[in-house]
Amino acid sequence: MVRPPLTPEERLRGEQLGLILRRARGERSIVEVAAAAGMSAETLRKIETGRIATPAFFTIAALADVLGISLDRLATRSTPAPT
C-alpha cells in the first residue's frame, strides 16, 4: 500500500513536533531517551528532524511519558495556527 504524499501542513506539524521534543529532551542523549521510550535512536532522530512527520500515536505517547510532557500540550503546540 502506497501512502499519499504529506501535505505542507502535515510537514509543518511534524517539524514543530520535532522541535518540541528536541527542546524537551534537553541535555539527555538521544540514545537514552529513545531507549527509555522503546525505540531506536534513529527513529527518534527522524521524528525530531521532521523526517517522520506523522509518527504513530503510541510512539508519541511513549516519548511524552519519558519526557514528562502531556499529550494535550504536544497536540496544542504542534498544531499550526490557522492562516
Sequence and secondary structure as in RCSB ss.txt:
>XXXX:A:sequence
MVRPPLTPEERLRGEQLGLILRRARGERSIVEVAAAAGMSAETLRKIETGRIATPAFFTIAALADVLGISLDRLA
TRSTPAPT
>XXXX:A:secstr
       HHHHHHHHHHHHHHHHHHTTS HHHHHHHHTS HHHHHHHHTTSSSS  HHHHHHHHHHHT  HHHHH
HHHS    
